[in-house]
Amino acid sequence: MPRVTRPEIPDRRVCLTDFGAVGDGVTLNTEAFARAIDALAEQGGGHLDVPAGIWLTGPITLRSNIDLHLTQNAVILFSPDKDLYPIIETSFEGLDTRRCTSPINAYREKNISITGEGVIDGSGDAWRPLKKSKVTSSQWKEKVASGGVLNEKGNTWYPSEDYIRAEQLSDKGLNVPVGEFDDEFWESVRDFLRPVMVSIRECENVLLEGPTFQNSPAWNIHPLMCTNVIVNDIVVRNPAYSQNGDGIDIESCENVILTNSSFDVGDDGICIKSGKDEDGRRRAMPTRNLLIDNCFVYHGHGGFVVGSEMSGGVENIVVSNCRFLGTDVGLRFKSKRGRGGVVRNIFIRDIYMTDIVTEPLLFDLFYGNMSAVDAMKQQGNYKEPEPMPVDETTPEFRDIYIERVVCNGASRAMYFNGLPEMPVSNIHVTDCVITSRTGAQICFSKDVTLTNVTIHPEEGEPITTYKVENYKYTEK
């Protein structure tokens, strides 16, 4: 991995208020942001200072050699008016599709940064559907009273009927309509096309350092097909009920450093991706050369996650010195038949976890587009899978090294659930202590070595195996 350097930003500063902006939380400042960025770009770049205030705005498009700098009491608040966000061709959840323009976006730019101590808020509650089961009764009543519509069962709130119509045209309830549609259709389902909050696409030399990113319409931060990215000392927050409210999704990127940051979100915290199915394999851009160190993940579906959109491959990753406190899963590797792609050369060490809802370590190659909590509830109906032919659509997870993990409190110590035709392989777990309700279950795996591993289950055996080839286990 080459050294990753910070963006080169010219030593030139302008203030947002010099371009007519008003930080009263009422005035719309979309044009002021655009004028300021254009003025800096014409001079070769520099720093755009956002002073104290609440700066209501539509989308902000970053350009090369520019730093968006938020002072301590600056809040950039994105307008919930969806008509301000044009529909564009992009990628979402690993598929080529259309979405509304992201509140903060950059495309094919070089040397860009977002820095400072302020807050960036995506007004995500106006975009996201809401499941009744995820909120209190008072929160639910307040949401229903705000407008929108309910589904037939009355257990999910949607912004509009158009959102429901588009969701019904999506593959298995996912967030991308499947089929050939004209421009009129896309405009009619604008409510459904909720964007990631920060979309950095095909950019080089990117820095995010300092601010709080919160309340995104979908994923919070999404570097896509970028090289040389530094993310340091940021806070990422989404409500626990936020649908698809991931913290950061690093997709098809190369040479990335993520350090000293915290995530408290409604879906996966730190997630690594590389495209989905045929679209991802055609892109053929793995996420590679990634260092993650000294990060916290609080609420979330997973602490460190690979997949399930990993069709372009994931390789050469080090994760160290992280704390996962109350996530559904700690280390989560997920995929399914049809994805393809190879995940390999992952090195994880010095991870500390408490109150993990399911497993601190999970490999699930039968991912069913649901949380690990919901998947665990369905495992009572388990049927042994039949092997399928191996081809380009078969995902592969191998050469993964995990050491010095301590987990105090989990439902199950570990769960390896490989494919019968492609077991997870060459997995090494060393010097770990796990306290859990039940022990580890290792299925359809090959060349698994557990060395100096102690599991303290409240019930049952520490480890059970099923169709595991070349397995070695030594307890401390």
N, C-alpha and C positions, 0 to 999 in steps of 0.2 A: 504494500500500500504506500503510495507516495505521500509526502507531507501535504496536509491540507492547510492552505493559507487563508487569511481573512480577505474579504473583498477590498479592493483598492478604491476608496472614495475620495474625491478631491476635497481639499480643505476649504470649502466654501459653504456658507450657511445662509438660508433664508427662513423667514418665519411665516407660518400659514396666514397670520392676520394681515400680512403685507399684501395679500391677494384677495382681500374682502371677506375672509372667513369670520364667522361670529360663533363663539362657543357657548351659546345659551341653551343648547339642547333642543331648540325649536327650529332655528334657521338651517336650511339644507345647504350643505357646503360642498356638494359634489363638484361643481365648477371651480370653486376655489382650490380644491386639491389638484384638479387637473391643470389649472393655470400655473400653480406653483411647481408642479413636477415638470411641465413643459418648459418653464423658464429655466429651471436647473439643467434640464437636458440640453437646451440650446447653448448653455455655457460649458458643457462637458461634464455636468453632474455636481454633486455636493450633498449637503445635509438639509432636509426639510424638517425644521423644528415645529412640533405641535405643542403649543403652550398649555397651561392649565385651562380647563374648561371641558364642556361636553360638546363634542363636535359631531353633530348629526350629518350623515352623508350617505350617498349611494356608493357604488363600487369605486375603488381606488386602484388604478393601474400603475404599477411600478415600472420604471425604465432603467436602463443601464447606468451604472456609476452613481446611483442615488441611494441615500440612506433616509428612511422614514423614522424620525426620532421623536419619541413621546416623552415629554417631561413627566415628573412624578405625579402631578394631579391632572394629567391629560387623559380623557376618555374619548376614544373614537367609537361612536355608536352608529351602527349601520341601520338605515331606515328599513322598517318592515314592509314598505311599499314594493311589491314584487315587480311592478312595471318598470322600476328603475334598473333592473338587472336583465340585460338582453340575453336571449337564448343563443348559445354558441355550440359549435362542434368541439367535443372534448372527450375525456375518458372518465368514467365513474364506476367504482367497484370493479375495476379491471376491464371494463368493456368500452368499446368505442360507441359513443352515443351523443346526445345533446343534453345540456343542463343550462340553467341560468348562470350568468357570469358570476364568478365568486366575488364576495365583498372586497377582498384583497387579492390581486392577481398579477402575474407576470408571465410572459411567454417569450422564450428565446432571448432573454436579456442576460447581461453579464455584469458582475459586481453590483449586487443589490443587497440591501440589509434593512431590517426592522429592529430598532434598538430603543433603549430607554427604560423608564420605570412606570409607564402608564398602562392603561387597560384598553383592549380592543374587544368590543362586544358585537356579536353577529345577529342579535335579535332573533335567535333561533326558535323561540317559542311560537313565533308567528308562522314558521314554516313546517315544523315537525308534527306528525301525528302523535297521539298520546294514548297509551294503554291504561285503562282504568286500574288494572292490577298493580301498576307501578307508583301510584300516588295515593295520598290520603283521601278520605271522603270529602273533606272540605276543599282540597285542591281540585278534585274532580268536579265538584259542583261549580266552582269558580270558572273552570275551563269551559264547561258546557254552557254556562251563562254568557260567556264571552262571544258566542256565535259559532260558526262552523256547523258540522253535521256529525251524526253518529252512524256507525255501521249497523247492519241489520240486527246483530246481537246486542247492540247497545254498549259494547265494552271497549270500543276504540273511538276516539275523537279525531276528526279530520278537518282541515281548513275549509274544504269544499267538496261538493259532489264530483267535480272534475278530478280531484285527487284520487277518489275512490275508483273512478272510471279508468284512470291511467294505471293504477295499481293492479286492477283486474287484467290488464293487458301485459303485465310483467311476468317474467318467468318465475313461477312458484312464489309469488308474493315479494320478489326482490324489487329493486328500485330502478330498473331500466326497462322501459317498454320494449317488447319483442315484436318485430314486424317492420314493414315498410310504411312510413307515414309522411304526409305532406306537411308543409309549413303551417297550414291552418290547424292541423291536429296538434302540433307541438305548442302553438300559441294557446290553444284551448286548454292544455293541461299544464300551464305554467306553474300552478300551485304545487304540482307534483315534482317539479324539476329543481328541488332544493339543492343548492350547491355546497361544496366544501367551503369553509370560511376563508382559508388562505391557500390559494392554488398557485404554486410555483412550478411552471412547466418548461422543461427543456432549457433550463438556465444553468449558468456556470458561475461559481464563486458566490455563494449565498450565505448570509449570516442572519440568524434570529437570536437576539441576545437581550434579555432583561424584561420585556413586557409580560403582562398577563393576557392570555388569549382565552376568551370564554364565550359560552352560549352560541355555539355555531349551528347553522341550519342542518348540517350533516356532519361529516368528518371535520375536525377542527383545523389541522395543518396537514397539507398534502404536497410534499415535494415529489414531482413526477418526472422521471427521465432527466434528472439533474446530475451534475458532477461538482465535486468540491463544495460540500455543504457543512456548515457549522451551526449547531443549535446548542445554546449554552444559557443556563440560568434563566429559564423561562418557567412560567406557571401556566398550566392548561387546565381549564375548568369547564365542565358541562354538568347539568343536572343529572342525577342518577337515573332519571326516567327518560333521558334524551335518546330517541330512536336513532341508531347509527351514529351515536355521538362519540366516535373514536377521538383519542387524543392527538396522536401524530401517526400518519401512515406514510412510510418511506417506500416509494414504489419505483422500481427500475432505476435506482440511483446508484452512483458509484463514488466512493471516497467521501464518507459521511462521518461526522463526529457529533454525538449527542451526549451532553454532560450536564450535571448539576441542576437538573430540572425536575419538576413535580407534575403529576397528572392525577386528576380526580374527575372521572368522566362516566358516561353512560354506556360505553361499549369498551372495546379493547383500548388499553392505555398506549403502549408503544408497539406498533404493528409494522411488520415488514411484508411487502407485497411485490409482485412483478407481473401483473396482468392475469386475466382469467381466460381459461379454455383456449379456443382457437385464436381469439384476439391477442391473448398474451403470448402464445407460442409464435404467432406471426411477428409480433413485435420483437421477440427474442432478445430482450434486454434484462439480464438478471440484476438484482440488487446485490452488489458486492463491495467488499472493503468498507466495513462499518464498525465503528467503535462506540459502545454505549457504556457510560460509567457514572456512578454516583447519582442515580435517579430514584425518585420515589414514585410509586403508583398506589393510590388509595382505592377508592371504589372504581370498579371497571370489570369487564368480562374477562380480561387477562392482563397480566403485568407486562411480560415480554411475549410477543405473539408473532409467529410466522404463518402466513396464509390467511384465509384459505386460497386467496388469489395469488398463486405462486407459480403460474404456468411458464414464466420466463426464467425461473430458477432463482435461488438465493444461495450465496456462498461467501465465505471468509468474513465471519462476524465474531466479535468479541463483546461479551456482556459481563460487566463486573461491578461489584460494590453497589448493588441495588437493593431496595427494600420494597416489598409488596405487602401492603397492610390492608387486608380485607377484600382483596379481589376475588372474583369467582374462581379463577385459575391463576397459578403463578407463572410458570413457563408453559406456554400453550403452542403446540405445533398442530396445524389442522389442514386437511385437504380432502379430496374425494376423487373417485374415478371420473375421468373426463378432463381433469386439469392438466395432467402432464407436468413436466418440470422436475428439476432435481434440487433438493435442499441439502447442502453439505458444508463441512468445515465450519461448524458452529462451536465456539468455545465459551463456556459460561462458568463463572466462578464467583464465590463470595456473595451469595444471595441470601437474604434473610426475610422470612415471611411469617405473618401471623394471621390467624382467622381466615384461612382460605376456604371458600365455600365448597369447592369440589376437590381438585387435586393440585398440589404444588408442581407436579410434572405430568403433562398430558401430551400423548401422541394420538391423534384421532384421524385416521384416514377414511373414516365414514362420516365426515362432517355433513350435517343435515340442515345447514342454514338456521341453526338455533343456538342459543346460549348453552354453555356446558352444563348449567343447572338444569335446563329443560331436557338436555340429552341424557343426563344421569337418571332423570325420572322415568325415561322411556326404556331404560336398559332391562327392566323386568320382562320385556317382550322380546328378548334377544333371540335371534335365529342365526345359526352359523352360516356365514356367507359362502357361496360357491366361488371358486377361483375363476377369473376371467382371463382372456388372452392379454399378454403384455404388448403394448404398442406405445405410440407417442402420447397417448392420452393417459398413460399410467403415471401417477406421481411417485416420486422416490425420495425418501428421507434417510440419510446415512451420514456417518462420520461426524457424530455429535458428542462433545466432551463436556461433562458437567461435574463440577467439584466444589466442595465446601458450601453446601446448602444447608441451612437450618430452617425448619418449618415447625412452628408451634401452633397446631390446630388446623386440621383439614378433615374433610369427609373421608377421602380415600388417599392413601399415601402416594400412589402413582397409578397411571393407567396408560398402557401401551396397547394400541388397537390398530395394528398394521393391516395391510391387505394380504389375503392368502397368496396372491400371485406376486406380491411385492412387499415383503415384510420390511418394517423399519429395521435398519441394520447398522452394525458397528456403533452401538451406543454405549458410552462409558460413563458411569456415575460413580464418583469417588468422594469419600470423606463427608458423608451427609447424615443428618439426624432429622427424623420426621416423626412427629406425634400426630396421630390421626385416629378417626373412629374405626376404620377398617384398613387392612394392609394393602400392599400393591398388587395389581393385576397386570400381568404381562402376556399379551396374546400376539400371535402372528409376528414374531420378531426373530432376528438372527444376529448372532455375535453380540450379545448383550453381556456386559461385565459390570457388576456392582461390587465395588471394593470399599471395605470399611464403611459400610452403610448400615445404620441402625434405624429400624422402624419400630415405633411403640404404638401398636394398634390397641384400641379399647376392646376389640372383639376380633376373633378369627386369627389366622396365621399372618405373619409379617408379609409374606410374598406367596402368591399363587401364580402358576404359569400354565399356558395352554398353547401348544404348537410353537414352542420356542426352540430354535436350533442354536447349539453352541452357547450355552448360558453358564455364567460363572457368578457366584455370589459369596462374598465373605463379609461377615458382620464384625463390627468393632468389638 
